[in-house]
Amino acid sequence: MIRIVKVKNYEEMSMKAANIIVGQINLCPKTVLGLATGSTPIGTYDQLVIACKNNYVDFSKVTTINLDEYYGLDAEHNQSYRYFMNKHLLTKVNIDLHNTHIPNGKAGDIEAECRRYDDLIESVGGIDLQLLGIGHNGHIGFNEPADEFVPNTHCVSLGESTIKANSRFFESRDEVPKKALTMGIKAIMQAKMVLLLASGEEKTEIMKKALFGPITPAVPASILQLHKNLIVVTPIDLA
């Protein structure tokens, strides 16, 4: 089931998304949150930090599981997703950092790391609420357009549009990692709730394809049409 919440702008989208997450944690203090990186959720994380500081939400029993990490970057690198999450959320709320999980981008054995991550997700009982953005090519996490949906955590070669989009965070395009470790489609689709955020006119066409077009691995986010509890919060006019 898809519920679309139309908002006025990015700020309202961020507030609505944060309110949904706060509600989830207040309802279930031991919530397992699936988290995303990128520019889209930053406003949501800012609102969650404010909510925590004002004692509207308690993260002390929450577990977080991130979607992905660049392969080849260690956690201290200022463009790693561990660094991003610590900067924007995890070190600013009262969460136990031992309960915050991100793939190891420096793992020597990629296949073993992918199995470990899937086992971790299973060990915590799966994800209660998965926060998602969407890439210009329809990727969710780093599940890029492909010939098939990949169910499990895996190492992926990033598409040209993804590398181009992410190059703004690096000094040069050549510095952008070409591979990443990403949660697979299975764990995303098994989340009890998926919260999809998108803003910006440039995302209009891909959002229409994802939500109303054919379900195809060429548009990875289109699989979300089959999710039992998908909430879309966006200022984009999808009519």
N, C-alpha and C positions, 0 to 999 in steps of 0.2 A: 504494500500500500504506500502510495506517495502522497505526502502532505506538503504543499508548497506555501510557505509563509512569505508574502511579498512585503518588503520593507522599503523605506524611502532612500536609504543611503548606506554606505559602509558602516558608519557609526551605529546605526540602528540594527544592522545585521549583527554586528559584534555584540551588542547588548542583548539581543534576543537569544543568540547562541549561548552566551554566558549564562543567561537565566535558565536555559534548558539544562545546561550542565550542572549548575548549582542545584536545581531541582532534583536532578538524578542523584547527586551526592547526598543531599539532605534526606532523600527517600531511602537510600542505601549507602550508609557511610563507608562500606567496604567495596565501593564501586571499582570496577576495572575499566579505566578510561583508555581508549585507543586515541593517540594524539598524532597530529600532523604538523608539518613545518611549512615554510614558505611565507609570503607576505599576507596571504588571506587570513590566517588565524591570529595574527599578532594582536589585533584589536580585541579579539575574544579573550586572549590571554591577559591583556591589560585589565580587562573588566573582571576577570577571575581573581587577579591579584588584589584589586580594590575590594572585591567582595570578601576575600579572606581577611584582609586587614581590618575590615569593618565587622568581622565576626559573623558574616552572613553564611559562611560555608567553612567546613573543617576538612582539610585534606589529610589529616593524620593517619587515617586508615585506608586511604585510596592507593591503588596500584595503577601505574601508567605503563602503557606499552606503545612505543612509537612505531610508525609504519615502516620507516626506512632509515638508511644511513649511506653516505657515500663510501664506496669501497676505496681504501687506500688512505683515508684520513683518520688520524687518531682522535680521541675524544677531546684533546686540548686544542686542536686546530680551530681557528676562529671561524671557519666555514663548515665545521662538522655539525651534524644535527644534534649531537649531545650538547655542544657549546650553545647552539641556538636555544634549545629547550631550557637549559640552565639559566641563560640570560633572560629569557622572556617569561618564564613561569616557575620552574622547579625550585630555584633557590630563593624565590620571593614568596612562596607559600609554605605552610607548615606540613610539608610532606616529608616522609622518610625517603631519602635519596636511594636507599637500598631497594626500595619498592618501585623505582623508576627504571624502565628497561628500554634500551635502544640496541639495534644490532651492532656487533663489533666490526667496525670498518677495517680494522687491522688484523682480523683473524687470519691465521696462516692456512687453515683448512676451511675453505668456503663452504663446502657441503656439510661439514660437521657443524659449523656455525648456524647454517640454515636449519638443520635438524634440531639443534639446541633451542633455537627461537620458537619453532613450532611446538616443541615439548613444553617450553615455558608457557606459551599461550594456553595450551591444554591443561597445564598444572594449576593455573589460576582459575580454571573454569570458563575460559573464553572471555570475550570482551562484552561489557554491558552497554557501553556507548562508544561508538567509533566516530570521531570527528574527521571529516574529509574536506579537502579542496579538490579542484579539478584542473588539470593541465590544459594548455591550449590544444593539445592533440588528444584530449580525453583521458589522459592517464590518471589513475588514482593510486596513491603511494607512488612507487616507481614501476607500476604495472603498465608498461608501454604498449602501444598498438602492436599486435602480433597476429599470428595465424590461429592461436588458441589461447584460452584463458589458462593461466598457470595457477593451480590451487595452492601450492605451498610456498613458504619463504624461499627465495631464490636470488641468484645474482643476475642482474640484467644489464645489457648494454644500453645506454641512454640514447634516445632518438635525437636527431639534429635539432628539432624544435625545442626539446627540453634543455639541451646543452646551451642553445642560444638564449633561452629564457633565464637560465641560471647564471649566465656569464656576467650579468650585471653585479653579481655579488663577489666576483673575483677580479683581480687586476687585469687579467687578459683571458680571452676565450680558451687559450691553450692550458690554463691552469684548472679549468673545470674538469672534475673527474669524469671519466667516460663510462664508469660502471657504478652500480649501487646494489646494496642488499635491500630487498623489499619484502614485506609481508605479502603473501599470496592472496588470491581472490577468496579462497575458502574461509580464512579467518575473518575477513571483512564481511562476507556474506552471512557468517554465523553470529556476528554481533547482534545483540538483542535490539539495538537501535543504531541507525546510521544518521548522522547529522552532516549534511552536505552544504557547504558554503561556497558562494561564487559572487564576485562583483566585477564590474568593469564591462563596458560595451563589447570589448574584444572577446569576451567569453560567451556572448549571446548565442552564436551559431553552434558552438560545441555543447552548450547546455541543452539546446533544443534537440540536437542529435542524441545526446546521452539519455534524456528523459522521455523523448517521444519518437525516436528513430528506431531502426532495427537493432536488436540485441546482437552485438557482434564484437569479437575481440579486437577488431580494427578501431573500435571506440570502447576502450575498457570500462569506462564508467557506465555504459549502457546496461551492464549486468545488474546495476542497482535497481532497474525497473522490476526485478524479481524479488527484491528484498521485502520482507514482511512488515517492516517498520522504518520507512525512509522519510526523514524530514528535511526539506530543502528550504534554506533561508537565504534570500537573495533580493537585491534591488533590481535585478535584471528583468525586463519585461519579456516574459516567455509566451505571451499570447500570439 
